[in-house]
């Protein structure tokens, strides 16, 4: 693997006072694959403008203008992010949500039946909230 090196030291990024972040698990845990480009653009905008609690109040017209997308595409993008459990929305408020906790690694062998049954209702509820992917 090649060694990493800073290509432009004079342009090295520094953490600004109004810093926001994007969780790397978006890639590693497949969240990006659940969204189209317009939904990802909307997510990037919301992450960028959100406060420390993930909240922002950008209006529909402003978002459409900033992303150069028509209102129908914006509404689909917002619905996709809600369906992927990446944002919550109650007009006019957006909240960028924490990602779901990482799935614990599976251990070989038998699990305690009681522990598995205890987790079943939460698993079924998450499955019900996740939109079905089209079959090919």
CNS distance restraints for C-alpha pairs under 8 A (distance, minus, plus):
assign (resid   6 and name CA) (resid  12 and name CA) 7.69 0.50 0.50
assign (resid   8 and name CA) (resid  12 and name CA) 6.61 0.50 0.50
assign (resid  15 and name CA) (resid  19 and name CA) 6.11 0.50 0.50
assign (resid  20 and name CA) (resid  47 and name CA) 6.59 0.50 0.50
assign (resid  20 and name CA) (resid  48 and name CA) 5.96 0.50 0.50
assign (resid  20 and name CA) (resid  49 and name CA) 8.00 0.50 0.50
assign (resid  20 and name CA) (resid  50 and name CA) 7.51 0.50 0.50
assign (resid  20 and name CA) (resid  51 and name CA) 7.87 0.50 0.50
assign (resid  20 and name CA) (resid  52 and name CA) 7.63 0.50 0.50
assign (resid  21 and name CA) (resid  47 and name CA) 7.01 0.50 0.50
assign (resid  21 and name CA) (resid  48 and name CA) 7.69 0.50 0.50
assign (resid  22 and name CA) (resid  26 and name CA) 7.81 0.50 0.50
assign (resid  22 and name CA) (resid  47 and name CA) 7.09 0.50 0.50
assign (resid  24 and name CA) (resid  28 and name CA) 6.55 0.50 0.50
assign (resid  25 and name CA) (resid  29 and name CA) 5.26 0.50 0.50
assign (resid  25 and name CA) (resid  30 and name CA) 7.64 0.50 0.50
assign (resid  25 and name CA) (resid  31 and name CA) 7.65 0.50 0.50
assign (resid  25 and name CA) (resid  99 and name CA) 7.90 0.50 0.50
assign (resid  26 and name CA) (resid  30 and name CA) 6.13 0.50 0.50
assign (resid  26 and name CA) (resid  31 and name CA) 4.81 0.50 0.50
assign (resid  26 and name CA) (resid  32 and name CA) 5.80 0.50 0.50
assign (resid  27 and name CA) (resid  31 and name CA) 6.22 0.50 0.50
assign (resid  27 and name CA) (resid  32 and name CA) 5.83 0.50 0.50
assign (resid  27 and name CA) (resid  33 and name CA) 7.99 0.50 0.50
assign (resid  30 and name CA) (resid  34 and name CA) 6.97 0.50 0.50
assign (resid  31 and name CA) (resid  35 and name CA) 7.17 0.50 0.50
assign (resid  31 and name CA) (resid  84 and name CA) 7.28 0.50 0.50
assign (resid  32 and name CA) (resid  36 and name CA) 7.92 0.50 0.50
assign (resid  32 and name CA) (resid  40 and name CA) 7.36 0.50 0.50
assign (resid  34 and name CA) (resid  84 and name CA) 6.86 0.50 0.50
assign (resid  35 and name CA) (resid  39 and name CA) 5.73 0.50 0.50
assign (resid  35 and name CA) (resid  40 and name CA) 6.31 0.50 0.50
assign (resid  35 and name CA) (resid  77 and name CA) 7.97 0.50 0.50
assign (resid  35 and name CA) (resid  80 and name CA) 6.43 0.50 0.50
assign (resid  35 and name CA) (resid  81 and name CA) 7.22 0.50 0.50
assign (resid  35 and name CA) (resid  84 and name CA) 7.74 0.50 0.50
assign (resid  36 and name CA) (resid  40 and name CA) 6.30 0.50 0.50
assign (resid  36 and name CA) (resid  77 and name CA) 7.62 0.50 0.50
assign (resid  37 and name CA) (resid  41 and name CA) 6.11 0.50 0.50
assign (resid  38 and name CA) (resid  42 and name CA) 6.21 0.50 0.50
assign (resid  38 and name CA) (resid  69 and name CA) 7.90 0.50 0.50
assign (resid  38 and name CA) (resid  73 and name CA) 7.34 0.50 0.50
assign (resid  38 and name CA) (resid  74 and name CA) 7.33 0.50 0.50
assign (resid  38 and name CA) (resid  77 and name CA) 5.78 0.50 0.50
assign (resid  39 and name CA) (resid  43 and name CA) 6.15 0.50 0.50
assign (resid  39 and name CA) (resid  74 and name CA) 7.75 0.50 0.50
assign (resid  39 and name CA) (resid  76 and name CA) 7.69 0.50 0.50
assign (resid  39 and name CA) (resid  77 and name CA) 4.08 0.50 0.50
assign (resid  39 and name CA) (resid  78 and name CA) 6.49 0.50 0.50
assign (resid  39 and name CA) (resid  80 and name CA) 6.47 0.50 0.50
assign (resid  39 and name CA) (resid  81 and name CA) 6.34 0.50 0.50
assign (resid  40 and name CA) (resid  44 and name CA) 6.13 0.50 0.50
assign (resid  40 and name CA) (resid  77 and name CA) 7.84 0.50 0.50
assign (resid  41 and name CA) (resid  45 and name CA) 6.27 0.50 0.50
assign (resid  41 and name CA) (resid  67 and name CA) 7.08 0.50 0.50
assign (resid  42 and name CA) (resid  46 and name CA) 6.17 0.50 0.50
assign (resid  42 and name CA) (resid  63 and name CA) 7.80 0.50 0.50
assign (resid  42 and name CA) (resid  67 and name CA) 7.35 0.50 0.50
assign (resid  42 and name CA) (resid  74 and name CA) 7.87 0.50 0.50
assign (resid  42 and name CA) (resid  77 and name CA) 6.92 0.50 0.50
assign (resid  42 and name CA) (resid  78 and name CA) 7.35 0.50 0.50
assign (resid  43 and name CA) (resid  47 and name CA) 6.03 0.50 0.50
assign (resid  43 and name CA) (resid  81 and name CA) 7.37 0.50 0.50
assign (resid  44 and name CA) (resid  48 and name CA) 6.04 0.50 0.50
assign (resid  45 and name CA) (resid  49 and name CA) 6.23 0.50 0.50
assign (resid  46 and name CA) (resid  50 and name CA) 5.75 0.50 0.50
assign (resid  46 and name CA) (resid  56 and name CA) 7.11 0.50 0.50
assign (resid  46 and name CA) (resid  94 and name CA) 7.76 0.50 0.50
assign (resid  46 and name CA) (resid  96 and name CA) 6.86 0.50 0.50
assign (resid  47 and name CA) (resid  54 and name CA) 7.03 0.50 0.50
assign (resid  47 and name CA) (resid  96 and name CA) 6.53 0.50 0.50
assign (resid  49 and name CA) (resid  56 and name CA) 6.54 0.50 0.50
assign (resid  50 and name CA) (resid  54 and name CA) 4.76 0.50 0.50
assign (resid  50 and name CA) (resid  55 and name CA) 4.90 0.50 0.50
assign (resid  50 and name CA) (resid  56 and name CA) 4.93 0.50 0.50
assign (resid  50 and name CA) (resid  95 and name CA) 7.68 0.50 0.50
assign (resid  50 and name CA) (resid  96 and name CA) 7.37 0.50 0.50
assign (resid  51 and name CA) (resid  55 and name CA) 5.40 0.50 0.50
assign (resid  51 and name CA) (resid  56 and name CA) 6.68 0.50 0.50
assign (resid  53 and name CA) (resid  95 and name CA) 7.59 0.50 0.50
assign (resid  53 and name CA) (resid  96 and name CA) 7.97 0.50 0.50
assign (resid  54 and name CA) (resid  94 and name CA) 7.75 0.50 0.50
assign (resid  54 and name CA) (resid  95 and name CA) 5.02 0.50 0.50
assign (resid  54 and name CA) (resid  96 and name CA) 4.67 0.50 0.50
assign (resid  54 and name CA) (resid  97 and name CA) 6.81 0.50 0.50
assign (resid  55 and name CA) (resid  93 and name CA) 6.88 0.50 0.50
assign (resid  55 and name CA) (resid  94 and name CA) 5.53 0.50 0.50
assign (resid  55 and name CA) (resid  95 and name CA) 4.48 0.50 0.50
assign (resid  55 and name CA) (resid  96 and name CA) 6.53 0.50 0.50
assign (resid  56 and name CA) (resid  93 and name CA) 5.96 0.50 0.50
assign (resid  56 and name CA) (resid  94 and name CA) 5.29 0.50 0.50
assign (resid  56 and name CA) (resid  95 and name CA) 6.62 0.50 0.50
assign (resid  57 and name CA) (resid  92 and name CA) 5.66 0.50 0.50
assign (resid  57 and name CA) (resid  93 and name CA) 4.95 0.50 0.50
assign (resid  57 and name CA) (resid  94 and name CA) 6.24 0.50 0.50
assign (resid  58 and name CA) (resid  62 and name CA) 6.53 0.50 0.50
assign (resid  58 and name CA) (resid  63 and name CA) 6.55 0.50 0.50
assign (resid  58 and name CA) (resid  92 and name CA) 7.30 0.50 0.50
assign (resid  58 and name CA) (resid  93 and name CA) 7.68 0.50 0.50
assign (resid  58 and name CA) (resid  94 and name CA) 7.91 0.50 0.50
assign (resid  59 and name CA) (resid  63 and name CA) 6.26 0.50 0.50
assign (resid  59 and name CA) (resid  92 and name CA) 6.75 0.50 0.50
assign (resid  60 and name CA) (resid  64 and name CA) 6.12 0.50 0.50
assign (resid  60 and name CA) (resid  71 and name CA) 7.59 0.50 0.50
assign (resid  60 and name CA) (resid  74 and name CA) 7.94 0.50 0.50
assign (resid  61 and name CA) (resid  65 and name CA) 6.15 0.50 0.50
assign (resid  61 and name CA) (resid  71 and name CA) 7.73 0.50 0.50
assign (resid  62 and name CA) (resid  66 and name CA) 6.08 0.50 0.50
assign (resid  63 and name CA) (resid  67 and name CA) 6.02 0.50 0.50
assign (resid  63 and name CA) (resid  74 and name CA) 7.95 0.50 0.50
assign (resid  64 and name CA) (resid  68 and name CA) 5.56 0.50 0.50
assign (resid  64 and name CA) (resid  69 and name CA) 5.10 0.50 0.50
assign (resid  64 and name CA) (resid  70 and name CA) 6.11 0.50 0.50
assign (resid  64 and name CA) (resid  71 and name CA) 6.31 0.50 0.50
assign (resid  64 and name CA) (resid  74 and name CA) 6.48 0.50 0.50
assign (resid  65 and name CA) (resid  69 and name CA) 6.87 0.50 0.50
assign (resid  69 and name CA) (resid  73 and name CA) 6.25 0.50 0.50
assign (resid  69 and name CA) (resid  74 and name CA) 6.36 0.50 0.50
assign (resid  70 and name CA) (resid  74 and name CA) 6.29 0.50 0.50
assign (resid  71 and name CA) (resid  75 and name CA) 6.14 0.50 0.50
assign (resid  72 and name CA) (resid  76 and name CA) 6.32 0.50 0.50
assign (resid  73 and name CA) (resid  77 and name CA) 6.11 0.50 0.50
assign (resid  74 and name CA) (resid  78 and name CA) 6.15 0.50 0.50
assign (resid  75 and name CA) (resid  79 and name CA) 6.13 0.50 0.50
assign (resid  76 and name CA) (resid  80 and name CA) 6.10 0.50 0.50
assign (resid  77 and name CA) (resid  81 and name CA) 6.34 0.50 0.50
assign (resid  78 and name CA) (resid  82 and name CA) 6.25 0.50 0.50
assign (resid  79 and name CA) (resid  83 and name CA) 6.00 0.50 0.50
assign (resid  80 and name CA) (resid  84 and name CA) 6.08 0.50 0.50
assign (resid  81 and name CA) (resid  85 and name CA) 6.20 0.50 0.50
assign (resid  81 and name CA) (resid  86 and name CA) 5.29 0.50 0.50
assign (resid  81 and name CA) (resid  87 and name CA) 5.77 0.50 0.50
assign (resid  82 and name CA) (resid  86 and name CA) 5.94 0.50 0.50
assign (resid  82 and name CA) (resid  87 and name CA) 5.20 0.50 0.50
assign (resid  82 and name CA) (resid  88 and name CA) 5.94 0.50 0.50
assign (resid  82 and name CA) (resid  89 and name CA) 7.57 0.50 0.50
assign (resid  83 and name CA) (resid 129 and name CA) 7.19 0.50 0.50
assign (resid  83 and name CA) (resid 130 and name CA) 6.08 0.50 0.50
assign (resid  83 and name CA) (resid 131 and name CA) 6.16 0.50 0.50
assign (resid  84 and name CA) (resid 130 and name CA) 6.67 0.50 0.50
assign (resid  84 and name CA) (resid 131 and name CA) 7.74 0.50 0.50
assign (resid  85 and name CA) (resid  97 and name CA) 7.25 0.50 0.50
assign (resid  85 and name CA) (resid  99 and name CA) 7.72 0.50 0.50
assign (resid  85 and name CA) (resid 130 and name CA) 7.96 0.50 0.50
assign (resid  86 and name CA) (resid  96 and name CA) 6.21 0.50 0.50
assign (resid  86 and name CA) (resid  97 and name CA) 5.34 0.50 0.50
assign (resid  86 and name CA) (resid  98 and name CA) 7.31 0.50 0.50
assign (resid  86 and name CA) (resid  99 and name CA) 6.72 0.50 0.50
assign (resid  87 and name CA) (resid  94 and name CA) 6.90 0.50 0.50
assign (resid  87 and name CA) (resid  95 and name CA) 5.51 0.50 0.50
assign (resid  87 and name CA) (resid  96 and name CA) 4.52 0.50 0.50
assign (resid  87 and name CA) (resid  97 and name CA) 5.09 0.50 0.50
assign (resid  88 and name CA) (resid  94 and name CA) 5.84 0.50 0.50
assign (resid  88 and name CA) (resid  95 and name CA) 5.11 0.50 0.50
assign (resid  88 and name CA) (resid  96 and name CA) 6.60 0.50 0.50
assign (resid  88 and name CA) (resid  97 and name CA) 6.83 0.50 0.50
assign (resid  89 and name CA) (resid  93 and name CA) 5.80 0.50 0.50
assign (resid  89 and name CA) (resid  94 and name CA) 4.63 0.50 0.50
assign (resid  89 and name CA) (resid  95 and name CA) 6.39 0.50 0.50
assign (resid  90 and name CA) (resid  94 and name CA) 6.59 0.50 0.50
assign (resid 111 and name CA) (resid 115 and name CA) 7.42 0.50 0.50
assign (resid 111 and name CA) (resid 116 and name CA) 6.99 0.50 0.50
assign (resid 112 and name CA) (resid 116 and name CA) 6.40 0.50 0.50
assign (resid 113 and name CA) (resid 117 and name CA) 6.13 0.50 0.50
assign (resid 114 and name CA) (resid 118 and name CA) 6.10 0.50 0.50
assign (resid 115 and name CA) (resid 119 and name CA) 6.48 0.50 0.50
assign (resid 116 and name CA) (resid 120 and name CA) 6.30 0.50 0.50
assign (resid 117 and name CA) (resid 121 and name CA) 7.73 0.50 0.50
assign (resid 119 and name CA) (resid 123 and name CA) 6.33 0.50 0.50
assign (resid 120 and name CA) (resid 124 and name CA) 6.12 0.50 0.50
assign (resid 121 and name CA) (resid 125 and name CA) 6.16 0.50 0.50
assign (resid 122 and name CA) (resid 126 and name CA) 6.25 0.50 0.50
assign (resid 123 and name CA) (resid 127 and name CA) 6.24 0.50 0.50
assign (resid 124 and name CA) (resid 128 and name CA) 6.19 0.50 0.50
assign (resid 125 and name CA) (resid 129 and name CA) 6.35 0.50 0.50
assign (resid 126 and name CA) (resid 130 and name CA) 6.27 0.50 0.50
